[in-house]
Amino acid sequence: MPFVNTNGVRLSYQRSGSGTPVLLIMGSSASGRVWTMHQTPALNRAGYQTVTFDNRGIAPSDAPAGDYRLADMVADTRGLIEQLGLGPCHIVGTSLGSMIAQELALAAPELVRSAILIASRARSDAFRRAQSAADRALRESGIRLPAGYDAVKTVTEMFSPTTLNDDTAVTPLLELFELTGGGHSSAGQAAAVDGLGDRRASLRGITVPCRAIAFSHDLVCPPHLVAEVADAIPGCDLVEIADCGHLGYLERPDEVNAALIEFLDKY
């Protein structure tokens, strides 16, 4: 796997396809390779070149010690685009990756052709703040939950009732998350959006075309918070996809891919 050196870290990346470039930015705790399960093949077939990468904190990219700031990760992504000569390119981000995409579109619009913000938010509401605080307290306690318990917790938070109630669908997910250690973020990534505050006023300064995609049963970035992002960004449209949770791009890949390609083809 090739690497680039940017902003003091080494990032691993992967390119596929040909045509107008689309950079895909993964959320916390996950490898950029997750995009290759469903999204990059569909985008390549639609005539786009795709670039995926592993954010700092995810092997084989560097994992510096200490907490990461969102600004660190935005600078990493900006450097990757510049090093690879991708700009201006389309960017697609999910969860933490969508927050990176928002800030990049605001800070460096010359590098961004359009942005698709999946499972995004501009602030945390009371319940999401409580979620983050509880996760932080658990990390700082040093307690490690049994892998089976952690897998159940993660699958419950990340997928919809439709999947949870389907034995055929949920069984391999429980096995996968138990095998891989659940949904633990790298220690540094977990702090990236702590104390971010309310970014809605700042997002009004974004000038590139944007689409926000919400998932109806998302417990981490619920539709009402994604709608706030769409409302804040001038001209941003909103697509809500039913019967899926925070990892809707895995639960409903056909619907997500259609929403990506339909928007990208406009710009």
C-alpha positions as CSV (number, residue, x, y, z in Angstrom):
1,M,0.0,0.0,0.0
2,P,1.4,3.4,-0.9
3,F,1.9,6.2,1.6
4,V,2.1,10.0,1.6
5,N,3.8,12.2,4.3
6,T,1.7,15.1,5.3
7,N,1.3,17.4,8.3
8,G,3.9,15.4,10.2
9,V,2.3,12.0,9.7
10,R,2.4,9.1,7.2
11,L,-0.9,8.2,5.7
12,S,-1.7,5.0,3.8
13,Y,-4.0,5.3,0.8
14,Q,-5.5,3.4,-2.1
15,R,-6.5,4.5,-5.6
16,S,-8.8,2.7,-8.0
17,G,-10.7,3.5,-11.2
18,S,-10.3,6.4,-13.5
19,G,-12.0,9.7,-14.2
20,T,-12.9,12.6,-11.9
21,P,-11.4,11.9,-8.5
22,V,-13.5,11.3,-5.4
23,L,-11.8,11.2,-2.0
24,L,-13.6,9.2,0.6
25,I,-13.0,10.0,4.3
26,M,-13.8,7.3,6.8
27,G,-15.2,7.8,10.4
28,S,-13.6,7.0,13.7
29,S,-12.2,3.6,14.5
30,A,-12.5,2.2,10.9
31,S,-10.1,1.6,8.0
32,G,-10.6,3.4,4.7
33,R,-10.9,-0.1,3.2
34,V,-14.5,-0.2,4.5
35,W,-15.4,2.0,1.5
36,T,-14.2,-0.8,-0.8
37,M,-17.0,-3.2,0.3
38,H,-19.7,-1.3,-1.6
39,Q,-18.9,2.4,-2.4
40,T,-15.7,2.4,-4.5
41,P,-16.8,-0.4,-6.9
42,A,-20.0,1.5,-7.6
43,L,-18.2,4.8,-8.1
44,N,-15.6,3.2,-10.3
45,R,-18.3,1.7,-12.5
46,A,-20.0,5.1,-12.7
47,G,-16.8,6.5,-14.2
48,Y,-15.1,8.0,-11.1
49,Q,-11.6,7.5,-9.7
50,T,-11.7,6.8,-6.0
51,V,-9.1,7.5,-3.3
52,T,-9.5,6.0,0.2
53,F,-7.1,6.4,3.1
54,D,-6.5,5.5,6.7
55,N,-6.9,8.5,9.0
56,R,-4.2,9.1,11.6
57,G,-4.6,6.6,14.4
58,I,-5.6,3.7,12.1
59,A,-2.9,1.3,11.0
60,P,-0.9,1.2,8.8
61,S,-1.1,5.0,8.9
62,D,0.8,6.7,11.8
63,A,-0.8,6.8,15.2
64,P,0.8,9.7,17.1
65,A,0.5,9.6,20.9
66,G,-2.0,11.9,22.6
67,D,-5.4,13.4,21.6
68,Y,-6.0,14.5,18.1
69,R,-7.8,17.8,17.2
70,L,-10.2,18.0,14.3
71,A,-7.9,20.6,12.8
72,D,-5.1,18.0,12.8
73,M,-7.2,15.6,10.7
74,V,-8.4,18.4,8.4
75,A,-4.8,19.3,7.8
76,D,-3.9,15.7,7.1
77,T,-6.7,15.4,4.5
78,R,-5.8,18.7,2.9
79,G,-2.1,17.6,2.6
80,L,-3.2,14.3,1.1
81,I,-5.2,16.1,-1.6
82,E,-2.3,18.4,-2.4
83,Q,0.4,15.6,-2.4
84,L,-1.7,13.5,-4.8
85,G,-2.7,16.4,-7.0
86,L,-6.4,15.6,-6.6
87,G,-7.8,19.1,-6.2
88,P,-10.4,20.2,-6.8
89,C,-12.0,16.9,-6.1
90,H,-15.2,15.6,-4.8
91,I,-15.1,14.6,-1.2
92,V,-17.3,12.1,0.7
93,G,-17.1,11.8,4.4
94,T,-19.0,9.8,7.0
95,S,-19.4,10.6,10.7
96,L,-16.0,12.0,11.9
97,G,-15.0,11.9,8.2
98,S,-18.0,14.2,7.3
99,M,-16.9,16.7,10.0
100,I,-13.4,16.7,8.4
101,A,-15.1,17.2,5.0
102,Q,-17.2,20.2,6.4
103,E,-14.2,21.9,7.8
104,L,-12.1,21.3,4.7
105,A,-14.8,22.7,2.4
106,L,-14.9,25.8,4.6
107,A,-11.1,26.2,4.9
108,A,-9.9,25.2,1.4
109,P,-12.8,25.5,-1.1
110,E,-10.2,25.6,-4.0
111,L,-9.5,21.9,-3.3
112,V,-13.1,20.8,-3.1
113,R,-15.4,20.4,-6.1
114,S,-18.3,19.2,-4.0
115,A,-18.9,17.5,-0.7
116,I,-21.2,14.7,0.5
117,L,-21.7,14.6,4.2
118,I,-22.9,11.3,5.5
119,A,-24.2,10.9,9.1
120,S,-22.9,14.4,10.0
121,R,-23.6,16.9,12.6
122,A,-22.7,20.5,13.5
123,R,-23.2,20.1,17.2
124,S,-23.9,17.6,19.9
125,D,-27.3,17.6,21.6
126,A,-27.8,16.5,25.3
127,F,-28.0,12.7,24.6
128,R,-25.0,12.7,22.2
129,R,-23.0,14.7,24.8
130,A,-23.9,12.1,27.4
131,Q,-22.8,9.3,25.0
132,S,-19.4,10.9,24.4
133,A,-18.9,11.6,28.1
134,A,-19.8,8.0,29.0
135,D,-17.4,6.6,26.4
136,R,-14.7,8.9,27.6
137,A,-15.2,7.9,31.2
138,L,-15.0,4.2,30.2
139,R,-11.7,4.8,28.3
140,E,-10.2,6.7,31.1
141,S,-11.2,4.1,33.7
142,G,-9.0,1.5,32.0
143,I,-11.8,-1.0,32.2
144,R,-11.9,-3.3,29.2
145,L,-15.4,-4.8,28.5
146,P,-15.6,-8.5,27.4
147,A,-15.4,-8.7,23.6
148,G,-18.9,-10.3,23.3
149,Y,-20.5,-7.6,25.4
150,D,-18.8,-4.9,23.5
151,A,-19.8,-6.4,20.2
152,V,-23.5,-6.4,21.2
153,K,-23.2,-2.8,22.4
154,T,-21.6,-1.7,19.2
155,V,-24.0,-3.5,16.9
156,T,-27.0,-2.1,18.8
157,E,-25.7,1.5,18.4
158,M,-24.6,1.2,14.8
159,F,-27.4,-0.7,13.0
160,S,-31.1,-0.4,12.6
161,P,-33.9,-2.5,14.3
162,T,-34.5,-4.0,10.8
163,T,-31.0,-5.6,10.9
164,L,-31.0,-6.4,14.6
165,N,-34.2,-8.4,14.2
166,D,-32.9,-10.4,11.3
167,D,-31.0,-13.4,12.5
168,T,-29.3,-13.9,9.1
169,A,-28.1,-10.4,9.0
170,V,-27.1,-9.8,12.7
171,T,-25.3,-13.0,13.5
172,P,-22.3,-12.4,11.2
173,L,-22.1,-8.8,12.4
174,L,-21.9,-9.9,16.1
175,E,-19.2,-12.4,15.2
176,L,-17.3,-9.8,13.2
177,F,-17.4,-7.1,15.9
178,E,-16.4,-9.6,18.6
179,L,-13.5,-10.8,16.5
180,T,-12.3,-7.2,15.7
181,G,-12.7,-5.8,19.2
182,G,-15.9,-4.0,18.8
183,G,-16.1,-0.3,17.9
184,H,-13.2,1.1,19.8
185,S,-11.8,4.3,18.3
186,S,-8.1,5.0,18.5
187,A,-7.5,6.9,21.7
188,G,-6.5,10.0,19.7
189,Q,-9.4,10.0,17.3
190,A,-11.9,9.7,20.1
191,A,-11.1,13.2,21.3
192,A,-11.2,14.8,17.9
193,V,-14.7,16.3,18.2
194,D,-14.8,16.7,22.0
195,G,-15.5,20.3,22.8
196,L,-16.3,21.2,19.2
197,G,-19.2,23.3,20.1
198,D,-21.9,24.5,17.7
199,R,-20.5,24.9,14.2
200,R,-23.8,25.9,12.5
201,A,-23.0,29.6,12.1
202,S,-19.5,28.7,10.6
203,L,-21.0,26.3,8.2
204,R,-23.0,29.1,6.5
205,G,-19.6,30.1,5.0
206,I,-19.3,27.0,2.9
207,T,-19.6,27.8,-0.8
208,V,-19.1,24.5,-2.6
209,P,-22.1,22.3,-3.6
210,C,-23.1,19.9,-0.7
211,R,-25.4,17.1,0.0
212,A,-26.2,15.7,3.5
213,I,-27.3,12.1,3.9
214,A,-29.1,11.0,7.0
215,F,-30.0,7.5,8.2
216,S,-33.4,7.1,9.8
217,H,-32.3,5.0,12.8
218,D,-28.9,6.6,13.4
219,L,-28.3,6.9,17.1
220,V,-25.0,8.7,16.8
221,C,-25.8,11.4,14.2
222,P,-29.6,11.3,14.1
223,P,-31.6,12.8,11.2
224,H,-32.5,16.0,13.1
225,L,-28.8,16.8,13.6
226,V,-28.0,16.0,10.0
227,A,-30.9,18.3,8.9
228,E,-29.2,21.1,10.9
229,V,-26.1,20.7,8.8
230,A,-28.1,20.8,5.6
231,D,-30.0,23.9,6.9
232,A,-26.8,25.7,7.8
233,I,-24.9,25.2,4.5
234,P,-26.3,27.4,1.7
235,G,-27.9,25.3,-1.0
236,C,-27.2,22.0,0.7
237,D,-29.8,19.3,0.0
238,L,-30.8,16.5,2.4
239,V,-31.4,12.8,1.6
240,E,-32.8,10.5,4.3
241,I,-32.4,6.8,3.8
242,A,-34.9,4.5,5.7
243,D,-34.3,1.4,7.8
244,C,-30.6,1.9,8.6
245,G,-28.4,3.0,11.4
246,H,-25.1,4.9,11.7
247,L,-23.4,2.5,9.3
248,G,-26.1,2.9,6.7
249,Y,-23.6,2.7,3.9
250,L,-23.2,-1.0,4.9
251,E,-26.8,-1.7,5.6
252,R,-28.3,0.1,2.6
253,P,-25.4,0.3,0.1
254,D,-27.5,0.5,-3.0
255,E,-29.5,3.4,-1.8
256,V,-26.4,5.2,-0.5
257,N,-24.5,4.6,-3.7
258,A,-27.4,5.9,-5.8
259,A,-27.5,9.1,-3.7
260,L,-23.8,9.6,-4.1
261,I,-23.7,9.1,-7.9
262,E,-26.8,11.1,-8.6
263,F,-25.3,14.1,-6.8
264,L,-21.7,13.7,-8.1
265,D,-23.0,13.5,-11.7
266,K,-24.4,17.0,-11.3
267,Y,-21.1,18.5,-10.5
